[in-house]
Amino acid sequence: MISVTIITKNEEANIERCLKSVMWADEILVVDAFSTDRTCDIVRTIGARLIQRQWEGFAMQKEFAMLQASCEWVLSLDADEEVSKELKGEIHSILERDDEINGYEIPRKSYFLGKWIQHGGWYPGYQLRLFRKSKTRMNYRPVHEGFEVEGKVGRLHSPIHHYTYTSLYQYLNKMNHYSSLDVANRFVNGKVVRWYNFLLNPLSSFLRMFVSLHGYRDGIHGFFLASFSALNVLATYAKGWEYQTAEERQMPIPPITDEALSTFNH
């Protein structure tokens, strides 16, 4: 018995593909943050279980979805993901076994502007997504949240297909949001921004992704991703500096997402 959990907010472009790839599951649970598009209509038409809940951040939404799941085994997906046929078969073989492994990391084939990105650290990009509910808890980072399993963790071979960004406009919007969330990840424990962070950290990010991790082999797509990764690092440090120096500059706290701001202020 397995439950598939998905969190959504305005995912009409993705949710149908995701749901249709897991119709074999014993339960499909969608936790929706009051979407204003057709997301909920699509979920109801396909017949998945729908719970609407005010958005409280990625970690809190995913944890809530996990706790509401009816089955002991849970597969957590994002709305822009799709379970491959090979992965479906591999999961079924796991459910038929009774061993001591409590969770599994799954590789992701991620697509950027329509291209499968094989380098730059994107593939296989293992993520812990399949787990026993009773042995799992959520960490509470505001972005790049994840599940933590008690006991043994294995790895699967078949991938989740991840359809990330279909335009640079979409990517840059998300990057602005995620860099704000990442301020809390990096600076909530007292880490101080230094002037050299604005130069060295973005440069290091670019070189690592484009050169060390062979992002250049993905062509112009790899160049874009390495460049935007550097820009994201710069934006995160710049926003961290903005918060840390607001008082001494006699400036109000700058606008940021409520999700990141609440974590930062704690």
Secondary structure in CASP SS format (residue, H / E / C, confidence):
PFRMAT SS
TARGET T0000
AUTHOR 0000-0000-0000
METHOD secondary structure of the structure
MODEL  1
M C 1.00
I E 1.00
S E 1.00
V E 1.00
T E 1.00
I E 1.00
I E 1.00
T E 1.00
K C 1.00
N C 1.00
E C 1.00
E C 1.00
A C 1.00
N C 1.00
I H 1.00
E H 1.00
R H 1.00
C H 1.00
L H 1.00
K H 1.00
S C 1.00
V C 1.00
M C 1.00
W C 1.00
A C 1.00
D C 1.00
E E 1.00
I E 1.00
L E 1.00
V E 1.00
V E 1.00
D E 1.00
A C 1.00
F C 1.00
S C 1.00
T C 1.00
D C 1.00
R C 1.00
T H 1.00
C H 1.00
D H 1.00
I H 1.00
V H 1.00
R H 1.00
T H 1.00
I H 1.00
G C 1.00
A C 1.00
R E 1.00
L E 1.00
I E 1.00
Q E 1.00
R C 1.00
Q C 1.00
W C 1.00
E C 1.00
G C 1.00
F H 1.00
A H 1.00
M H 1.00
Q H 1.00
K H 1.00
E H 1.00
F H 1.00
A H 1.00
M H 1.00
L H 1.00
Q H 1.00
A C 1.00
S C 1.00
C C 1.00
E C 1.00
W E 1.00
V E 1.00
L E 1.00
S E 1.00
L E 1.00
D E 1.00
A C 1.00
D C 1.00
E E 1.00
E E 1.00
V E 1.00
S C 1.00
K H 1.00
E H 1.00
L H 1.00
K H 1.00
G H 1.00
E H 1.00
I H 1.00
H H 1.00
S H 1.00
I H 1.00
L H 1.00
E C 1.00
R C 1.00
D C 1.00
D C 1.00
E C 1.00
I E 1.00
N E 1.00
G E 1.00
Y E 1.00
E E 1.00
I E 1.00
P C 1.00
R E 1.00
K E 1.00
S E 1.00
Y E 1.00
F E 1.00
L C 1.00
G C 1.00
K E 1.00
W E 1.00
I C 1.00
Q C 1.00
H C 1.00
G C 1.00
G C 1.00
W C 1.00
Y C 1.00
P C 1.00
G C 1.00
Y C 1.00
Q E 1.00
L E 1.00
R E 1.00
L E 1.00
F E 1.00
R E 1.00
K H 1.00
S H 1.00
K H 1.00
T E 1.00
R E 1.00
M E 1.00
N C 1.00
Y C 1.00
R C 1.00
P C 1.00
V C 1.00
H C 1.00
E C 1.00
G C 1.00
F E 1.00
E E 1.00
V E 1.00
E C 1.00
G C 1.00
K E 1.00
V E 1.00
G E 1.00
R E 1.00
L C 1.00
H C 1.00
S C 1.00
P C 1.00
I E 1.00
H E 1.00
H E 1.00
Y E 1.00
T E 1.00
Y E 1.00
T C 1.00
S C 1.00
L H 1.00
Y H 1.00
Q H 1.00
Y H 1.00
L H 1.00
N H 1.00
K H 1.00
M H 1.00
N H 1.00
H H 1.00
Y H 1.00
S H 1.00
S H 1.00
L H 1.00
D H 1.00
V H 1.00
A H 1.00
N H 1.00
R H 1.00
F H 1.00
V C 1.00
N C 1.00
G C 1.00
K C 1.00
V C 1.00
V C 1.00
R C 1.00
W C 1.00
Y C 1.00
N H 1.00
F H 1.00
L H 1.00
L H 1.00
N H 1.00
P H 1.00
L H 1.00
S H 1.00
S H 1.00
F H 1.00
L H 1.00
R H 1.00
M H 1.00
F H 1.00
V H 1.00
S H 1.00
L C 1.00
H C 1.00
G H 1.00
Y H 1.00
R H 1.00
D H 1.00
G H 1.00
I H 1.00
H H 1.00
G H 1.00
F H 1.00
F H 1.00
L H 1.00
A H 1.00
S H 1.00
F H 1.00
S H 1.00
A H 1.00
L H 1.00
N H 1.00
V H 1.00
L H 1.00
A H 1.00
T H 1.00
Y H 1.00
A H 1.00
K H 1.00
G H 1.00
W H 1.00
E H 1.00
Y H 1.00
Q H 1.00
T C 1.00
A C 1.00
E C 1.00
E C 1.00
R C 1.00
Q C 1.00
M C 1.00
P C 1.00
I C 1.00
P C 1.00
P C 1.00
I C 1.00
T C 1.00
D H 1.00
E H 1.00
A H 1.00
L H 1.00
S H 1.00
T H 1.00
F H 1.00
N H 1.00
H C 1.00
END
